[in-house]
Amino acid sequence: MERWTEPVARHDAVAVLDRLDGRAAHEVADALARMDAVDAGWVFRLLDKERALAVFEELHPLDQQELLAGLREDAVAALVEEMDPDDRARMLGEAPAGVATRVLAGLSPAERSMTAALLGYPEGSAGRAMSPETVAVPVGSTVTEALAVVRRKGAGAETVYTLPVTDAGRRVIGTVSLRDLVLARPGSAVADLVDTGAPRVPATGPAEDAARLMGEANLLALLVVDSEDRLLGLLTIDDAVEIVERADTEDTARQSGATPWSGHYMYVRVTRLARTRAVWLAVLLLAAVLTVNVLQVFEDALEQVTALALFIPLLVGTGGNAGAQAASAAVRAIAVGEVRLADLPAVVWRELRVGLLLGSLLGLLGLAVASLLVGPQVATVVAVTLVAICGWAATVGATMPLLARRVGIDPAVVSAPLVTTLVDATGLLIYFSVARLVLGV
């Protein structure tokens, strides 16, 4: 970024073009996202038409909107007209209604129709993210005929490497790869090459599930169909990668106790960053009151054996960490489809054993250290508590995301911070209960 600052500030077009030379579209897009709207607009206008489109499509929708605000109406219309329909729909889906309506009105009838159709699907659905510009090969054609179709229609499609194969009613039979067509004998029948088991997803289904399916099946493109199995479009690998990245970014925010936000981190407003974190910090603060209440209940025990207070941070910290580890593993397993609600009993049994094993290892270590500091009796309380807390924390951490999924809540919401706060309070209950049994306080 430092290399851009000076020439952009003095509007030295020659120096900026020199910086642009040889840079990939995503690198230029990142540089634009770090500039204010005025400077970004000035640099963007220096790009030739083809490169401007490539850079624009690499920008986040919020950055795209800011850039468009500084361009002339005719420049906006020309730029948006050339975008792929799915990229255009993504941008307009996050734009204010007035902006989306104005941009749609400036499109050609064909592009407007495709974009409106994509925007008609639910937000976050495969239909919203698919490309409707596909080359479909008739199942009754020969290889020669199929290649002729690709040559005739391929320039207008987003991809030709995976080709849908359809019948006369546009119902999906399967897919055939361009590689197989090119390598096959010209007179061969497409029906002999088609992969009839190619995965397909409904347009109204979740885009994230479709994108992760592509990763599992190693697909370059995924068929998107309607309720009657008719071809609507393809979800391509570049869009799938972006979908998974956005989903993982949202999960990361929620797992850290913050509301997901959009835009470039370095240039998002400080007040906006604070707002995304404030609500959850307030919720967790209120939840932490449970810990204070537990300490009040066992105040007499602390007065009788003051050494118990020394190990409270160690125990609640260890329990919180064990719970957070289990919660993170569970959220990840749910996201990639490795764990379902039906697996709950198996997950409980697995994590309980993991937690008890970890607790036993830590308990031995805690027994040795605490014995040197406060004597064997309190050390025994600490060791037994570590075993119990780790077993409890791992079980709670793994099951809460699954239960949240069952009631329709994003599993990431109830992960590390909330689990840690819950385990803090319940861990103290375990600690003082063990102390009462061992020490009689």
C-alpha positions in Angstrom: 0.0 0.0 0.0 2.9 2.4 0.8 4.0 2.2 -2.9 0.6 3.6 -4.0 0.2 6.4 -1.5 2.5 9.1 -2.9 1.7 8.8 -6.7 -2.1 8.5 -5.9 -2.0 11.5 -3.6 -0.4 13.7 -6.3 -2.5 12.1 -9.1 0.5 11.0 -11.0 -1.2 8.9 -13.7 2.1 7.7 -15.2 3.5 6.5 -11.9 0.2 4.8 -11.0 0.0 3.0 -14.3 3.6 1.8 -13.7 2.4 0.4 -10.4 -0.5 -1.3 -12.1 1.6 -2.9 -14.8 1.9 -6.6 -14.4 -0.3 -6.8 -11.3 -3.1 -9.4 -11.0 -6.7 -8.2 -10.8 -7.1 -9.3 -7.2 -4.0 -7.3 -6.2 -5.3 -4.2 -7.8 -8.7 -4.8 -6.1 -7.0 -5.1 -2.7 -5.2 -1.8 -3.3 -8.4 0.0 -4.3 -10.2 -1.4 -1.2 -7.5 0.3 1.0 -8.0 3.7 -0.7 -10.7 6.3 0.1 -13.6 6.4 -2.4 -12.3 9.4 -4.3 -8.8 8.0 -4.9 -10.1 4.6 -5.7 -12.4 6.0 -8.3 -9.6 8.0 -9.9 -7.3 5.0 -10.1 -10.1 2.8 -11.4 -10.8 5.1 -14.3 -7.2 4.7 -15.4 -7.8 1.0 -16.2 -8.7 -0.1 -19.7 -12.2 -1.6 -20.1 -11.3 -5.3 -20.0 -9.0 -5.0 -16.9 -11.5 -2.7 -15.1 -14.1 -5.4 -15.3 -11.7 -8.0 -14.0 -10.7 -5.8 -11.1 -14.3 -4.8 -10.3 -15.5 -8.4 -10.1 -12.7 -9.0 -7.5 -14.0 -6.3 -5.2 -16.3 -6.9 -2.3 -19.9 -5.8 -3.0 -19.7 -2.9 -0.6 -16.5 -1.6 -2.2 -18.2 -2.1 -5.6 -21.1 0.1 -4.5 -18.7 2.9 -3.3 -16.8 2.8 -6.6 -20.0 3.0 -8.7 -21.1 6.0 -6.7 -18.2 7.9 -8.1 -18.6 6.9 -11.7 -20.8 8.5 -14.4 -24.1 6.8 -15.2 -23.0 5.7 -18.6 -19.8 4.2 -17.2 -21.8 2.4 -14.5 -24.2 1.0 -17.1 -21.4 -0.2 -19.3 -19.5 -1.8 -16.4 -22.4 -3.6 -14.9 -23.7 -4.8 -18.3 -20.4 -6.7 -18.8 -20.4 -8.5 -15.4 -21.3 -12.1 -15.1 -25.0 -12.4 -14.0 -24.1 -14.2 -10.7 -21.5 -11.5 -9.8 -24.0 -8.8 -10.7 -26.7 -10.4 -8.6 -24.4 -10.7 -5.6 -23.6 -7.0 -5.8 -27.2 -5.9 -6.3 -28.4 -8.2 -3.6 -26.3 -6.3 -1.0 -27.1 -2.8 -2.5 -29.8 -0.5 -1.2 -33.1 -1.1 -3.0 -33.0 2.2 -4.8 -29.5 1.6 -6.2 -30.4 -1.9 -7.3 -33.5 -0.7 -9.1 -31.6 2.1 -10.9 -28.8 -0.3 -12.0 -31.3 -2.9 -13.2 -33.1 -0.3 -15.3 -29.9 0.5 -17.1 -29.3 -3.1 -18.3 -30.2 -4.6 -21.6 -33.4 -6.7 -21.6 -31.5 -10.0 -21.7 -29.1 -9.1 -18.9 -31.9 -7.6 -16.8 -34.0 -10.7 -17.2 -31.2 -13.0 -16.1 -30.3 -10.9 -13.1 -33.8 -10.5 -12.0 -34.3 -14.2 -12.2 -31.3 -14.8 -9.9 -32.4 -12.1 -7.4 -35.7 -13.9 -7.3 -34.1 -16.8 -5.4 -33.7 -16.6 -1.6 -30.6 -15.0 -0.3 -28.0 -17.6 0.4 -29.5 -20.1 -2.0 -27.7 -22.0 -4.8 -29.9 -20.3 -7.3 -28.8 -16.8 -6.3 -25.1 -17.8 -6.7 -25.4 -19.9 -9.9 -24.5 -18.9 -13.4 -27.4 -19.2 -15.8 -25.1 -18.8 -18.8 -24.4 -22.5 -19.6 -23.8 -24.6 -22.7 -26.1 -27.6 -22.6 -25.4 -30.6 -24.8 -28.3 -32.7 -26.2 -28.1 -36.3 -25.0 -28.8 -37.6 -28.5 -26.0 -35.7 -30.2 -22.6 -37.0 -31.4 -19.3 -35.8 -30.2 -18.9 -33.7 -33.4 -22.3 -32.1 -32.9 -21.6 -31.4 -29.2 -18.3 -29.7 -30.0 -20.1 -27.6 -32.6 -22.5 -26.5 -29.9 -19.6 -25.6 -27.6 -18.0 -23.5 -30.3 -21.2 -21.7 -31.2 -22.3 -20.9 -27.6 -19.2 -21.2 -25.5 -18.1 -17.5 -25.8 -21.2 -16.5 -23.8 -20.9 -19.1 -21.1 -19.0 -18.7 -17.8 -17.5 -22.2 -18.2 -17.3 -24.9 -20.8 -15.2 -27.4 -18.9 -18.2 -29.1 -17.4 -21.1 -29.4 -19.8 -24.7 -30.3 -18.7 -26.3 -33.0 -20.8 -30.1 -32.6 -21.2 -33.0 -34.2 -23.0 -35.5 -32.5 -25.2 -37.3 -31.1 -22.2 -34.1 -29.6 -20.7 -34.2 -32.2 -18.0 -30.7 -33.1 -16.7 -29.3 -36.4 -17.7 -25.8 -35.8 -16.3 -22.6 -34.0 -17.3 -19.8 -34.6 -19.8 -16.4 -32.9 -19.5 -14.9 -31.0 -22.4 -11.8 -33.1 -22.1 -13.8 -36.3 -22.7 -15.4 -34.7 -25.8 -12.1 -33.6 -27.2 -10.4 -37.0 -26.7 -13.4 -39.1 -28.0 -13.8 -40.3 -31.6 -15.8 -37.7 -33.6 -18.7 -40.1 -34.3 -19.1 -41.3 -30.8 -22.4 -40.7 -29.0 -22.5 -38.3 -26.1 -24.8 -40.7 -24.3 -21.8 -43.1 -24.0 -19.7 -40.4 -22.3 -22.2 -38.8 -20.0 -21.8 -39.1 -16.2 -25.3 -39.8 -15.1 -24.4 -39.8 -11.5 -23.2 -36.2 -11.5 -24.4 -34.5 -8.3 -27.1 -31.8 -8.6 -28.7 -29.4 -6.2 -32.1 -27.6 -6.1 -31.9 -23.9 -6.8 -33.6 -23.1 -3.5 -31.1 -25.2 -1.5 -28.4 -23.5 0.6 -25.4 -22.3 -1.4 -23.0 -23.2 1.3 -24.1 -26.8 1.3 -23.7 -26.8 -2.5 -20.3 -25.3 -2.3 -19.0 -27.8 0.2 -20.5 -30.6 -1.9 -18.3 -29.4 -4.7 -15.2 -29.7 -2.5 -16.1 -33.2 -1.4 -16.8 -34.4 -4.9 -13.9 -32.5 -6.5 -16.1 -30.7 -9.0 -15.3 -27.7 -11.2 -19.0 -27.0 -11.6 -22.2 -28.3 -10.0 -25.6 -28.7 -11.7 -28.4 -26.5 -10.3 -31.9 -27.7 -11.2 -35.6 -26.9 -10.5 -38.1 -29.1 -8.8 -38.6 -31.1 -12.0 -34.9 -31.7 -12.5 -34.7 -29.1 -15.4 -31.4 -27.3 -15.8 -31.2 -23.8 -14.5 -27.5 -23.1 -14.3 -24.1 -24.1 -12.9 -22.4 -23.2 -9.6 -18.8 -22.7 -10.6 -15.7 -23.4 -8.5 -14.7 -19.8 -8.2 -18.1 -18.9 -6.8 -18.0 -21.9 -4.5 -14.7 -20.9 -3.0 -16.0 -17.4 -2.3 -19.2 -18.9 -0.7 -17.1 -21.1 1.6 -14.8 -18.2 2.5 -17.8 -15.9 3.4 -19.3 -18.7 5.5 -16.1 -19.4 7.3 -15.6 -15.7 7.9 -19.1 -15.5 9.5 -18.4 -18.5 11.6 -15.1 -17.1 12.8 -16.8 -13.8 13.8 -19.5 -15.7 15.7 -17.1 -18.1 17.3 -15.2 -15.1 18.7 -18.4 -13.5 20.1 -19.0 -10.8 17.4 -21.6 -10.0 14.8 -20.4 -10.8 11.2 -19.6 -7.7 9.2 -18.6 -7.0 5.6 -15.9 -4.9 4.0 -12.1 -4.4 4.2 -10.9 -4.7 7.8 -8.3 -1.9 7.5 -10.9 0.7 6.3 -14.1 -0.3 8.0 -15.1 2.4 10.5 -14.0 2.0 14.1 -17.5 2.6 15.4 -18.8 -0.2 13.1 -16.2 -2.7 14.4 -17.1 -1.8 18.0 -20.8 -2.2 17.2 -20.3 -5.7 15.9 -18.6 -6.7 19.1 -20.5 -4.7 21.8 -23.8 -6.7 21.8 -22.1 -10.1 22.4 -19.7 -8.6 25.0 -22.7 -7.3 26.9 -24.5 -10.6 26.7 -21.4 -12.5 27.9 -21.0 -9.9 30.7 -24.5 -10.6 32.0 -23.9 -14.4 31.7 -20.7 -14.0 33.7 -22.9 -12.7 36.6 -23.5 -16.5 37.2 -19.9 -16.8 38.3 -20.3 -14.0 40.8 -23.4 -15.7 42.2 -21.7 -19.0 42.6 -18.8 -17.3 44.6 -21.4 -15.6 46.9 -23.0 -19.0 47.6 -19.6 -20.5 48.6 -18.3 -17.5 50.4 -18.1 -19.4 53.7 -16.0 -22.1 52.2 -13.5 -19.6 50.9 -13.3 -18.0 54.3 -12.5 -21.3 55.9 -10.0 -22.5 53.3 -8.6 -19.4 51.6 -6.2 -21.5 49.6 -9.1 -22.5 47.4 -9.3 -19.0 45.9 -5.8 -19.4 44.5 -6.8 -22.0 42.0 -10.1 -20.5 40.7 -8.4 -18.7 37.7 -6.6 -21.9 36.8 -9.6 -24.1 37.0 -12.1 -21.9 35.1 -9.5 -21.1 32.5 -8.7 -24.7 31.9 -12.4 -25.6 31.7 -13.1 -22.7 29.3 -10.2 -23.8 27.1 -11.4 -27.4 27.0 -14.9 -26.3 26.2 -13.7 -23.9 23.5 -11.6 -26.6 21.9 -14.5 -29.1 21.8 -16.9 -26.4 20.5 -14.6 -25.4 17.7 -14.2 -29.0 16.6 -17.9 -29.5 16.7 -18.7 -26.4 14.6 -16.2 -27.4 12.0 -17.5 -31.0 11.9 -21.1 -29.6 11.5 -20.1 -27.2 8.7 -18.4 -29.9 6.6 -21.2 -32.4 7.2 -19.2 -34.9 9.3 -21.6 -34.7 12.2 -25.4 -34.6 12.3 -28.0 -34.4 15.2 -28.5 -38.1 15.0 -24.8 -38.4 16.1 -25.4 -36.6 19.4 -25.1 -39.7 21.7 -21.9 -40.7 19.9 -20.5 -37.2 20.2 -21.3 -37.0 23.9 -19.6 -40.4 24.6 -16.6 -39.5 22.5 -16.1 -36.0 24.0 -16.7 -37.2 27.5 -13.9 -39.7 27.1 -11.6 -37.2 25.5 -12.3 -34.7 28.3 -11.7 -37.2 31.1 -8.5 -38.3 29.5 -7.2 -34.7 29.2 -8.5 -34.0 32.7 -6.6 -37.0 34.1 -3.3 -35.8 32.5 -3.8 -32.3 33.8 -5.0 -33.5 37.2 -1.7 -35.4 37.7 0.2 -32.2 36.8 -2.1 -30.1 39.0 -1.7 -32.5 41.9 2.1 -32.3 41.8 2.2 -28.5 41.6 -0.6 -27.8 44.1 1.0 -30.2 46.6 4.1 -28.1 46.7 2.1 -24.9 47.2 -0.8 -25.7 49.6 -0.5 -29.3 50.7 -2.0 -32.6 49.7 -5.7 -32.1 50.7 -6.3 -28.9 48.6 -4.1 -30.4 45.9 -6.4 -33.4 45.8 -9.5 -31.1 45.4 -7.7 -29.4 42.5 -6.8 -32.6 40.8 -10.2 -34.2 41.0 -11.9 -30.9 39.9 -9.6 -30.8 36.8 -10.8 -34.3 35.8 -14.5 -33.4 36.3 -14.3 -30.0 34.7 -12.5 -31.2 31.6 -15.0 -34.0 31.1 -17.9 -31.7 31.6 -16.5 -28.9 29.5 -15.7 -31.1 26.5 -19.1 -32.6 26.6 -20.9 -29.3 26.8 -18.7 -27.7 24.2 -19.4 -30.4 21.6 -23.1 -30.8 22.2 -24.2 -27.1 22.4 -23.5 -26.4 18.7 -25.5 -29.5 17.7 -28.5 -28.6 19.9 -28.3 -25.0 18.5 -28.5 -26.4 14.9 -31.5 -28.5 16.0 -33.5 -25.3 17.0 -32.4 -23.3 13.9 -29.6 -21.3 15.5 -26.2 -21.0 13.8 -23.9 -23.4 15.7 -21.1 -20.9 15.7 -23.2 -18.5 17.8 -23.1 -20.8 20.8 -19.5 -21.8 20.5 -16.3 -20.7 22.3 -17.3 -17.5 24.2 -20.7 -18.7 25.4 -19.4 -22.2 26.2 -16.5 -20.7 28.1 -18.8 -18.4 30.2 -21.2 -21.3 31.0 -18.3 -23.6 32.0 -16.8 -20.9 34.2 -20.0 -20.9 36.4 -20.6 -24.6 36.4 -16.9 -25.3 36.9 -17.0 -23.4 40.2 -20.0 -25.4 41.3 -17.9 -28.6 40.6 -14.9 -27.1 42.4 -16.7 -26.2 45.6 -18.7 -29.4 45.6 -15.5 -31.5 45.5 -14.0 -29.2 48.2 -17.0 -29.9 50.4 -16.7 -33.6 50.0 -12.9 -33.8 50.5 -12.4 -31.0 53.0 -15.8 -30.9 54.7 -16.1 -27.2 54.4 
